[in-house]
């Protein structure tokens, strides 16, 4: 995650207003400010040095290279992003060897469910506007959709605690604590938040941008 050049991917490759993500829960969720990777403010060269140190602590190096495959979907922007991700990993050190492989969407999700992958791309669109709709994916009891088999009893306990909390601010604080925990554990590597692009006539009033991109016409008017 430290090696990913999110700003380059969003600003130079995609250039569609996508937002670099250092958080798992996207911006725009009701009554919630996301947690972030603690190293977000670290310049990328320092991140790469830290990544080298961590990998060496894990036993990797010139005599024991880290080899893995990045699996990605053949749809949308993914074929444009994957080579950048490959290079980002190689930027860490010559002995970090990432291969990329493009597959059809169904094949990728089959691999995720059977845990037949090293690193893979995926995405999530919330069913409703609440941070829990993202965080429950990492609950050890979620089942096949917990693609990385993340298991942390303390994380599960925080989600359970949030379900019993009726105070909105306290509930949000509990969920943010859970999000920080899974980010610290590197349970997933958030890359970017996608955006929707709507063309709205200046004659239309009552249009309000929102995370769900739902715009009910009963609230809109057309100026003559």
C-alpha positions as CSV (number, residue, x, y, z in Angstrom):
1,X,0.0,0.0,0.0
2,X,2.8,2.4,0.7
3,X,4.2,2.0,-2.8
4,X,1.0,2.9,-4.6
5,X,1.3,6.3,-6.3
6,X,-2.4,7.1,-5.9
7,X,-2.0,10.7,-7.0
8,X,-0.4,9.7,-10.3
9,X,-3.0,7.1,-11.0
10,X,-5.9,9.5,-10.4
11,X,-4.3,12.7,-11.7
12,X,-2.3,11.5,-14.7
13,X,-3.8,8.2,-15.8
14,X,-7.5,8.5,-15.1
15,X,-8.0,12.2,-14.9
16,X,-11.7,11.9,-14.2
17,X,-12.0,13.5,-10.8
18,X,-11.3,10.2,-9.0
19,X,-10.1,10.7,-5.4
20,X,-6.9,9.0,-4.0
21,X,-7.9,6.8,-1.1
22,X,-6.0,6.4,2.1
23,X,-9.2,5.3,3.8
24,X,-11.4,2.3,3.4
25,X,-14.8,4.1,4.0
26,X,-15.1,6.7,1.3
27,X,-15.9,10.4,1.9
28,X,-19.6,11.3,2.0
29,X,-20.9,8.8,4.4
30,X,-23.5,10.2,6.7
31,X,-22.1,11.6,10.1
32,X,-18.7,10.0,9.5
33,X,-15.1,11.1,8.9
34,X,-13.0,8.2,7.7
35,X,-9.8,7.0,9.4
36,X,-6.6,7.1,7.3
37,X,-3.4,5.2,6.9
38,X,-1.0,6.7,9.5
39,X,1.7,7.1,6.9
40,X,-0.5,9.2,4.5
41,X,1.6,12.4,5.0
42,X,4.9,10.7,4.5
43,X,6.5,11.6,1.1
44,X,6.6,8.7,-1.3
45,X,10.4,8.2,-1.2
46,X,10.2,7.8,2.5
47,X,7.3,5.3,2.1
48,X,9.4,3.2,-0.3
49,X,12.3,3.1,2.2
50,X,9.9,2.1,5.0
51,X,8.4,-0.6,2.7
52,X,11.9,-2.0,2.1
53,X,12.6,-2.1,5.8
54,X,9.3,-3.9,6.6
55,X,9.9,-6.5,3.8
56,X,13.5,-7.1,5.0
57,X,12.1,-7.6,8.5
58,X,9.8,-10.2,7.0
59,X,12.9,-12.0,5.5
60,X,12.7,-10.8,1.9
61,X,15.7,-9.3,0.0
62,X,18.1,-9.9,-2.9
63,X,18.6,-13.6,-1.8
64,X,14.9,-14.1,-1.2
65,X,12.9,-12.0,-3.7
66,X,9.2,-11.3,-3.1
67,X,7.3,-12.7,-6.1
68,X,3.5,-12.4,-6.5
69,X,0.8,-11.8,-9.0
70,X,-1.6,-9.0,-9.3
71,X,-5.0,-10.1,-10.7
72,X,-7.2,-7.5,-12.3
73,X,-10.5,-7.2,-14.1
74,X,-10.5,-6.7,-17.9
75,X,-13.2,-4.0,-17.6
76,X,-13.2,-0.3,-17.2
77,X,-10.0,1.5,-16.2
78,X,-8.4,-1.5,-14.7
79,X,-6.2,-2.4,-17.7
80,X,-4.8,1.1,-17.6
81,X,-4.2,1.0,-13.8
82,X,-2.6,-2.4,-13.6
83,X,0.8,-1.6,-15.3
84,X,1.2,1.4,-13.0
85,X,0.6,-0.8,-10.0
86,X,3.2,-3.3,-11.3
87,X,5.7,-0.5,-11.6
88,X,4.8,0.9,-8.2
89,X,5.7,-2.4,-6.6
90,X,8.9,-2.6,-8.6
91,X,9.8,0.9,-7.3
92,X,10.3,-0.6,-3.8
93,X,13.4,-2.7,-4.8
94,X,14.6,-4.9,-7.7
95,X,13.9,-8.0,-5.7
96,X,10.1,-7.1,-5.5
97,X,8.8,-8.9,-8.6
98,X,5.1,-8.3,-9.4
99,X,3.5,-9.9,-12.4
100,X,0.1,-8.8,-13.6
101,X,-2.7,-10.9,-15.1
102,X,-6.0,-9.8,-16.7
103,X,-9.0,-12.0,-16.3
104,X,-12.7,-11.6,-16.9
105,X,-14.7,-10.2,-14.0
106,X,-16.5,-13.4,-13.1
107,X,-13.1,-15.3,-13.1
108,X,-11.7,-12.7,-10.7
109,X,-14.5,-12.9,-8.3
110,X,-14.4,-16.7,-8.4
111,X,-10.7,-16.5,-7.5
112,X,-11.5,-14.0,-4.6
113,X,-14.1,-16.3,-3.2
114,X,-11.8,-19.4,-3.3
115,X,-8.8,-17.4,-2.1
116,X,-6.9,-18.4,-5.2
117,X,-4.9,-15.2,-5.6
118,X,-2.1,-13.1,-4.0
119,X,-3.3,-9.6,-4.7
120,X,-6.4,-8.7,-6.7
121,X,-8.4,-5.6,-7.6
122,X,-12.0,-5.2,-6.6
123,X,-14.5,-2.5,-5.6
124,X,-17.6,-1.9,-3.6
125,X,-20.6,0.4,-3.9
126,X,-22.6,0.8,-0.7
127,X,-26.2,-0.5,-0.6
128,X,-27.0,2.4,1.8
129,X,-25.3,5.5,3.1
130,X,-23.6,4.3,6.2
131,X,-19.9,3.4,7.0
132,X,-21.0,0.0,8.4
133,X,-21.9,-1.0,4.8
134,X,-18.2,-1.0,4.1
135,X,-16.7,-2.1,7.4
136,X,-18.9,-5.2,7.7
137,X,-17.0,-6.7,4.7
138,X,-14.0,-7.2,6.9
139,X,-16.0,-8.9,9.8
140,X,-14.7,-12.4,10.1
141,X,-18.3,-13.7,10.2
142,X,-19.2,-12.1,6.9
143,X,-18.3,-15.2,4.9
144,X,-17.0,-15.4,1.2
145,X,-17.2,-11.6,0.7
146,X,-14.4,-11.1,3.3
147,X,-12.1,-11.9,0.4
148,X,-8.9,-11.6,2.4
149,X,-10.2,-13.7,5.3
150,X,-9.3,-10.9,7.6
151,X,-9.8,-12.1,11.2
152,X,-9.5,-9.8,14.1
153,X,-11.7,-10.5,17.2
154,X,-11.2,-6.9,18.4
155,X,-12.4,-5.6,15.1
156,X,-15.5,-7.8,15.2
157,X,-16.2,-6.6,18.8
158,X,-16.1,-3.0,17.7
159,X,-18.7,-3.7,15.0
160,X,-20.9,-5.4,17.5
161,X,-20.5,-2.5,19.9
162,X,-21.5,0.0,17.2
163,X,-24.7,-2.0,16.5
164,X,-25.8,-1.4,20.2
165,X,-24.8,2.3,20.3
166,X,-27.7,4.7,19.8
167,X,-25.8,7.9,20.0
168,X,-24.7,8.9,16.5
169,X,-21.4,10.6,17.4
170,X,-20.4,7.7,19.7
171,X,-21.3,5.1,17.1
172,X,-19.3,7.0,14.4
173,X,-16.3,7.1,16.8
174,X,-16.5,3.3,17.4
175,X,-16.7,2.6,13.6
176,X,-13.7,5.0,13.0
177,X,-11.7,3.1,15.6
178,X,-12.6,-0.2,13.7
179,X,-11.6,1.3,10.4
180,X,-8.2,2.5,11.8
181,X,-7.6,-1.0,13.2
182,X,-8.1,-2.7,9.8
183,X,-6.0,0.0,8.0
184,X,-3.2,-0.5,10.6
185,X,-3.4,-4.3,9.8
186,X,-3.3,-3.6,6.1
187,X,-6.4,-5.8,5.7
188,X,-7.0,-4.1,2.3
189,X,-5.1,-1.6,0.2
190,X,-7.5,1.2,-0.8
191,X,-6.5,2.9,-4.1
192,X,-9.1,5.4,-5.1
193,X,-12.7,6.4,-4.9
194,X,-14.5,6.5,-8.2
195,X,-16.9,9.3,-9.1
196,X,-20.0,9.8,-11.2
197,X,-20.1,12.5,-13.7
198,X,-23.5,14.3,-14.3
199,X,-24.2,17.0,-16.8
200,X,-26.7,19.4,-15.3
201,X,-28.1,22.4,-17.2
202,X,-27.6,25.8,-15.4
203,X,-31.4,26.2,-15.8
204,X,-32.0,23.4,-13.3
205,X,-32.3,24.2,-9.6
206,X,-32.6,21.9,-6.7
207,X,-29.9,19.5,-7.9
208,X,-27.7,18.5,-4.9
209,X,-24.6,16.4,-5.3
210,X,-24.5,13.4,-3.0
211,X,-22.5,10.2,-2.5
212,X,-25.3,7.9,-3.7
213,X,-25.8,10.0,-6.9
214,X,-29.6,9.9,-6.3
215,X,-31.4,13.0,-7.6
216,X,-35.2,13.0,-7.2
217,X,-36.9,15.1,-9.8
218,X,-39.6,16.3,-7.3
219,X,-36.9,18.5,-5.7
220,X,-35.8,20.0,-9.0
221,X,-37.2,22.9,-11.0
222,X,-36.4,24.4,-14.4
223,X,-35.9,28.1,-14.7
224,X,-37.4,29.8,-17.8
